[in-house]
Amino acid sequence: MTYWMRRARAVLPWLLVGAISSGTVLLTRLPAAWIAPQFARATQGHVNLVDPAGSLWHGSATLMLAAGQDATGATLLPGRIEWQTAFWPLFLGRVSMQMRQTEAMPDPVQVEATLKSATVTAGAIAVPASLLAGLGAPFNTLDFDGNVRLAWSPWRTFGTDAFGRLTVSLTDMSSRVSLVKPLGSYEVVVQAQGASSTLDLTTQKGPLLLNGHGTFSRASMSFEGTASATPEQSDNLAGLLNLLGRPTGPGTVALTFVH
């Protein structure tokens, strides 16, 4: 063994220690802003972290949700979303985070992510009804108000495919274009099945009856349903029904959306 080979062999362990130490310091100092674009990219812009503070390990941000395909109609939630990230899983190529929203989601959820997949444990969050405006017409015209709650089963993504069940509860909804208040309570169930998903709308109670079924994917969306009114409110809701869809019979309109 030559002199230089012996020197290199002696120095190599210290170089490795220095490299690991430097990498560890860099990891511990990663700012919270580093994680914001990762969430936006993974959710196609539906979940965004605004005004991040702290670090990757212990930080917070304002949660902005967008129901549509872009930031149009995005809604900022009051309070802050807070997270804590485990350190050691990163050495296995995995991110492990616990997240909670101080006002809308007090019960924390666990986020596990790798370069190819991600999992979010079951949870629920209350959101403003204004979020519905981001879905476009007719929601942005009707300007709904009421209590909106999102609840989901364990949600998994593999690349661009998603698997899970999302339930949207719309309670005591009203609209600025109707004097009938409340219009009713409704439930929307989204079943993500990989590259495509299904959507089912049902009425829980109220004078405005909404029902339908749809399918959607990254390339297209279609929904077929009906809207009608109970007999005692048919006259008062006639104007609203005309805004919702095309008449198909006495007091009934078709809810058809194709994109």
N, C-alpha and C positions, 0 to 999 in steps of 0.2 A: 504494500500500500504506500503510495507516494505521500510526501509531506502535505501537499495541498488536499489530497483526499482525506487525510487524517484531520486536517483543519476543518474541512467542510463537514465531516462527520461530527466533530465536536460542536460546531456552531449550529447545525441543523435543528436540534431540539429547542434551542433558544429562539431561532427564527419562527418555529411553529408556535411557541408560547407567545411571542410578540404578535404574530398574525391573529391568533385566537383572541388575545387580549384586545387588540385594536378593533376586531370585528365585534366583540362583545360591547365595547364602549360605544361604537357606532349604533348598534341595535338599541341600547338603552337610551340613546339620545334622539331616536327617531321621533319627530314631532307628530302631533295628532293630525296635522294637515296631510300627512302621508296616506292616511287611511280613507280620507274623504273620496277621492276619485275611484278608489277600489270598489266602494259601495255603489257609486253611481254606475260604474261599468257593469258590475255583477247583476244589477236590477234593471238594466236598460233605462236608467234615469228616473225610475219610479220612487226610489228611496235615495235621498241626498242628505249629506251632513254639511251644514252651513256653520260658519264661524267656529271652527274647531279650536279647542284650547287644551293644553296639557301635552301628553305624549301618547305614543302608541300603546303604552302599558297602562296608563291611568289618565283618561281624558274625558272630554265632553264636547258636545256640539248641539246646535239647534237642528231638529229633525224637520226636513221639508219633504212632503209627499206629493207626487204628481200622478193623477189617475190616467192621464192621456199619454201619448207617445212622446211628448216633449214637455218642456217646463211651463207651457201655457196652463194657467189655472192652478199652478202648484200652490200648496197650502203649508204655511209654517205652523207647527204645533207649539203651543205655549210650553214653557219649561225647557229643560235640557235633557238630552239623551246622554247617559254616562256609561262608560265601559271600563273593564279591567281585562288585560290580556295576560295569559300565562306565558312565562318566558321559555321554559324548556321544550315545549312542543315545537317551537320554531326550528330547533335543530333536527327535527324529524320531517321538516317540510310541511308543517301543519300549523294553522292559526286557531287558537282556542280563546274565545272571548265570552265574557258575561256582560249583558247589556240590559239597562232599564231606562225607562223614560220617567222623569220625576213626577209628572202630573198625569199623563195619559196611560202609562203602562208601568205601574208600581211593582208588578211581579216580574223579576228578571227572566230573560231568555238566554240560552246558550247558543253561540255561533261557532261551528267547527268548519274550517275551510282548508282546502288544498288547492293546488294549481288547476285541478280538473273538476272538483266537486265542492259542494258546501251543504251544510245542514243547519237548520234553525229549529230549536225545540218549540213545542206547542206554546201558544201564548194568545194574548188579546190586547187590543188597544182601542181607546176611544178617539175618534177623529172628528173634525168639524164637518158639517154637512156641505160646506162650500167646496170640499174636495170633489164632490160630484160634478161640479161645473167643468172640471178638467176633462170629462168624458165627451164634451162637445154637445151638439144639438141632440135632443131638446133640453138636456139638463141645464145648460148655461142660460137658456131662455126662461125656464121655469123657476130658477133660483130657489131651490128647495131649502127648507130649514127643518131641524129636528135632531134627534139623537142617533148618531151613527157609531157602530161598534164593529171592529174587525176581529175575528177569532180564527185561528188557523191550527191545523194539526201539524205534527212534525213536517217541515217543508224541506225538500231536498232538490238540489240542482246538480246536473251533470252536464257540463258544457253549457249549452243554451237550452237544454231540456229541463223542465221542472215537474216535480211530483208532490202532490199534497192536496189538502182540502181547505179552502178559505170560505168562511161564512160571514156575510155582511148583513148585520141587523139594522134595519131602518125603522126607528120607533117614533110614532106620533109625528109623521112628516106633514109639512104644510108647504104651500107655494105662494109667492107674492101675486100670482095671477089668478088666484082663487080665494073667494071669501069663505069657503068651507074649510074649517080648521078643527081638528086635524083631518087630513085626507085619509090616513091609515097607517098601518105598520106592515112592513114587508121584510122578506128574507131573500137574499141572493146567495146561492151556493155555487162556488167555482171549484171544479174538480180538475186539477192539473194532471195530465196523463202523458207527460213527455213533450213531444213537439206540438201537440194540440191539447185543447182543454174544452170542457163543457161548462155552460152557465144555465142555472135554473132560477127563475123568479117566481115567487109565490106571495100571496097576500095572507097576512096573519089576521088582520081585522081592519075595519074602516069602510067608509062609503065608496072610495075609489078602489076598484078591483083590478089588480095587475097580475098577469100570469104569462109565462113564456119559457122558451128553451132556445139556447144558442150554442154555437161552437166557434172557436177562434184559434188562430195560430199566429205565428209571426208574420205571415203573408196575407191573411184574410180574416174576416169576422162576419158572421151572419147570426141574426136573431129573429125569431118569429114568435109573436105573442099577441095578446089581446088586452084591451083596457075597456072597462065598463063601469057603470055606477049602480049602486043599489037603487031600487025604485023610488024611495023617498028623497033621494038627492039627485035624480037624473036630470032635472031641469037646471039645478044650480051648477052641475058639473059639465053641462053640455059644451060650454066654451073651452074648458080645459081639455076635454076629450078631443075636440077638433084640433087643438095644438099638438096633441100626442101622436095622432096617426090618421089613417084613412078610414072613413066610415065603412063598415061592412054589414051593418044591420041596425035596428033601433037601439040607440044607446050604447053601441059597441064600435070600437075602432081597432084597426090592426096595428100592432107594433112591429114594424119591419125595419131592421137595420142591416145593411150590407156594406162592407168596406173591403 
